[in-house]
Amino acid sequence: IRQLVEQVRIPPQIGKYKVYIIDEVHMLSASAFNAFLKTLEEPPRHAIFILATTEKHKILPTILSRCQIYDFSRIGVVASKEGITAEPEALNVIALKADGGMRDALSIFDQVVSFTGVHITYKSVIENLNVLDYEYYFKLTGFFLENKISDALLLLNDVLNKGFDGSHFIT
C-alpha cells in the first residue's frame, strides 16, 4: 500500500488516467486499509481504483463508504464452447463446488476434463472432486424415518471409509 500511495502521486505519461486494480483486497490488514484511506478519500484526478473481492464483509466500513459498489451475480458453467459434452447434474456439482467463483469453476472444470475426457458425467465428477452423492443423505434420512438404526450406522461407516469427515456429514 505504501508503494501504491507513492505511485499514485505520479500522473500518467500517456493517457488521461491510471487505473489501479487491487485483487483480493479483503486480504489487506487493518493498518494497510488505514494507510490507503487518505488516498482513497482524496484521490488525484488521474487515479482510478478498482478493489476486487469475494468477501466484501471483511473490508472496513470506512473503505466501503468511499466506494461505488458493483455486485456481480454468480455465473453459469458453459462446456459447449470447449467441445465437451456434460450432464447438467455434473455441471451443477462443479458450479456448487466453485461457489460462484469463475476462476475456481474453470480450474475445477479443467481438472474434471483431464480426468474424464470429453464427456463429463455426474458420477465421474463426484468421484474426481471427492464429493458425497446426495443419495447418501436421502438414504440416511430414510433409515432414520424407518427406525433402521443399524442400517444408518452402516451407511455412516461407509461414508467415513470413503474419507469424509463425520461431523461435517452430520451437520
Backbone torsions as a table, in degrees:
resi	resn	phi	psi	omega
1	ILE	NA	-39.8	178.3
2	ARG	-58.5	-45.3	179.7
3	GLN	-62.9	-40.8	178.8
4	LEU	-63.0	-44.5	-179.7
5	VAL	-61.4	-37.8	178.0
6	GLU	-69.0	-40.8	-179.0
7	GLN	-67.8	-31.9	-176.8
8	VAL	-62.4	-31.5	-178.0
9	ARG	-65.9	-24.9	-177.1
10	ILE	-85.5	121.3	179.8
11	PRO	-70.3	158.5	-178.2
12	PRO	-67.8	144.3	177.5
13	GLN	-78.2	-36.3	179.5
14	ILE	-126.3	135.2	178.7
15	GLY	89.9	177.3	-174.6
16	LYS	-96.5	-28.7	-173.9
17	TYR	-128.6	157.1	167.1
18	LYS	-116.0	127.1	-178.7
19	VAL	-107.3	126.6	178.9
20	TYR	-112.9	119.6	178.8
21	ILE	-107.3	120.7	177.7
22	ILE	-110.8	104.8	-179.4
23	ASP	-85.7	151.1	-178.7
24	GLU	53.1	45.5	-176.0
25	VAL	-62.2	-22.3	179.6
26	HIS	-66.2	-13.4	-179.6
27	MET	-80.4	-10.3	179.3
28	LEU	-68.4	146.6	177.8
29	SER	-76.7	167.7	179.1
30	ALA	-62.9	-37.9	178.7
31	SER	-67.9	-34.4	176.7
32	ALA	-67.2	-41.6	176.6
33	PHE	-60.6	-44.3	-179.3
34	ASN	-64.4	-36.8	177.8
35	ALA	-67.2	-32.1	-178.7
36	PHE	-81.6	-21.4	-173.5
37	LEU	-58.1	-45.1	-178.3
38	LYS	-60.3	-43.8	179.0
39	THR	-66.4	-36.9	180.0
40	LEU	-71.2	-33.0	178.7
41	GLU	-69.2	-40.9	-177.7
42	GLU	-130.2	70.5	-177.6
43	PRO	-75.0	150.8	172.8
44	PRO	-61.7	155.4	-177.1
45	ARG	-59.4	-27.8	-174.7
46	HIS	-89.0	-4.8	-173.9
47	ALA	-99.9	132.0	173.7
48	ILE	-126.0	127.4	-179.6
49	PHE	-108.9	133.3	173.0
50	ILE	-119.1	114.4	-179.9
51	LEU	-103.8	113.6	-177.0
52	ALA	-106.5	135.6	178.9
53	THR	-157.6	156.6	172.1
54	THR	-105.0	-4.4	-177.1
55	GLU	-130.8	73.5	-176.5
56	LYS	-59.2	-30.4	-177.9
57	HIS	-65.8	-16.1	179.9
58	LYS	-88.1	-3.9	-179.5
59	ILE	-90.5	138.5	-179.1
60	LEU	-58.4	139.6	179.4
61	PRO	-58.9	-31.1	178.7
62	THR	-66.1	-30.1	176.1
63	ILE	-75.8	-47.6	-177.7
64	LEU	-59.7	-35.9	-177.0
65	SER	-68.0	-16.4	-179.2
66	ARG	-103.6	12.4	-176.9
67	CYS	-120.1	151.9	165.8
68	GLN	-88.2	127.7	-173.8
69	ILE	-105.5	127.7	176.9
70	TYR	-120.5	109.9	177.3
71	ASP	-90.1	123.4	177.9
72	PHE	-95.4	133.5	-178.7
73	SER	-75.2	160.0	179.9
74	ARG	-64.7	150.4	-175.3
75	ILE	-107.3	159.7	177.3
76	GLY	-91.3	165.0	179.5
77	VAL	-99.1	131.8	-179.3
78	VAL	-125.1	122.8	-179.2
79	ALA	-108.5	-20.1	-172.2
80	SER	-61.4	-33.3	-179.5
81	LYS	-65.5	-23.2	179.9
82	GLU	-91.6	2.7	-179.3
83	GLY	72.8	27.2	-177.8
84	ILE	-114.7	131.4	175.7
85	THR	-93.9	143.6	-177.9
86	ALA	-149.0	144.0	174.5
87	GLU	-71.5	141.1	179.6
88	PRO	-56.4	-36.6	179.2
89	GLU	-64.5	-35.7	179.4
90	ALA	-66.7	-43.6	178.2
91	LEU	-65.7	-33.9	178.1
92	ASN	-64.3	-40.4	178.5
93	VAL	-64.1	-41.6	178.2
94	ILE	-62.7	-44.2	179.9
95	ALA	-64.0	-41.0	178.6
96	LEU	-65.4	-41.4	-179.7
97	LYS	-65.6	-35.1	-179.7
98	ALA	-77.9	-18.2	178.8
99	ASP	54.1	40.5	175.3
100	GLY	84.6	-3.4	179.0
101	GLY	-84.9	117.4	-177.5
102	MET	-61.6	-43.3	-179.5
103	ARG	-60.0	-45.2	178.9
104	ASP	-65.3	-41.8	-179.6
105	ALA	-61.6	-43.2	-180.0
106	LEU	-66.4	-41.0	-179.9
107	SER	-68.9	-38.7	176.6
108	ILE	-65.3	-42.5	178.6
109	PHE	-59.5	-47.0	178.7
110	ASP	-60.9	-40.5	179.0
111	GLN	-61.4	-46.4	-178.5
112	VAL	-66.8	-41.3	179.8
113	VAL	-62.2	-42.0	179.5
114	SER	-65.7	-27.2	179.9
115	PHE	-83.7	-40.0	-171.4
116	THR	-103.1	-23.0	-175.6
117	GLY	95.6	-149.5	-172.5
118	VAL	-87.4	-4.5	176.3
119	HIS	-122.4	115.8	-177.2
120	ILE	-100.7	125.2	177.8
121	THR	-111.7	159.6	177.8
122	TYR	-57.1	-45.8	-177.7
123	LYS	-61.6	-43.3	-178.9
124	SER	-67.5	-34.2	179.8
125	VAL	-68.6	-46.4	-178.5
126	ILE	-67.8	-30.6	176.5
127	GLU	-70.1	-45.8	-176.6
128	ASN	-68.0	-39.1	-177.2
129	LEU	-90.5	-1.5	-177.7
130	ASN	54.8	50.8	177.8
131	VAL	-103.4	139.3	-179.7
132	LEU	-80.0	128.9	179.9
133	ASP	-64.9	141.0	-179.9
134	TYR	-61.0	-22.2	-179.9
135	GLU	-57.6	-33.0	179.1
136	TYR	-61.5	-42.4	179.9
137	TYR	-66.0	-41.7	179.5
138	PHE	-65.4	-42.8	178.8
139	LYS	-62.1	-45.7	-178.3
140	LEU	-61.6	-43.6	177.9
141	THR	-61.6	-41.3	177.3
142	GLY	-61.3	-42.6	178.5
143	PHE	-63.3	-39.7	178.1
144	PHE	-64.2	-44.5	-178.7
145	LEU	-64.9	-31.8	179.7
146	GLU	-91.4	3.7	179.7
147	ASN	59.7	35.9	177.4
148	LYS	-97.2	78.2	-174.1
149	ILE	-65.5	-42.4	-178.7
150	SER	-63.7	-40.3	177.6
151	ASP	-65.8	-37.4	178.3
152	ALA	-63.8	-42.9	179.3
153	LEU	-67.5	-37.3	177.0
154	LEU	-65.1	-39.9	177.9
155	LEU	-65.2	-42.7	176.8
156	LEU	-61.7	-39.6	177.3
157	ASN	-62.2	-40.8	177.5
158	ASP	-61.8	-42.0	178.3
159	VAL	-62.6	-44.4	179.7
160	LEU	-65.5	-37.3	178.4
161	ASN	-66.6	-24.0	177.0
162	LYS	-80.2	-3.4	175.4
163	GLY	95.2	12.2	179.9
164	PHE	-88.5	149.4	179.6
165	ASP	-73.6	125.1	-176.5
166	GLY	-63.0	-43.1	-178.3
167	SER	-68.4	-34.9	176.8
168	HIS	-66.4	-41.2	178.9
169	PHE	-62.3	-45.6	-179.1
170	ILE	-64.5	-41.5	179.5
171	THR	-62.7	NA	NA
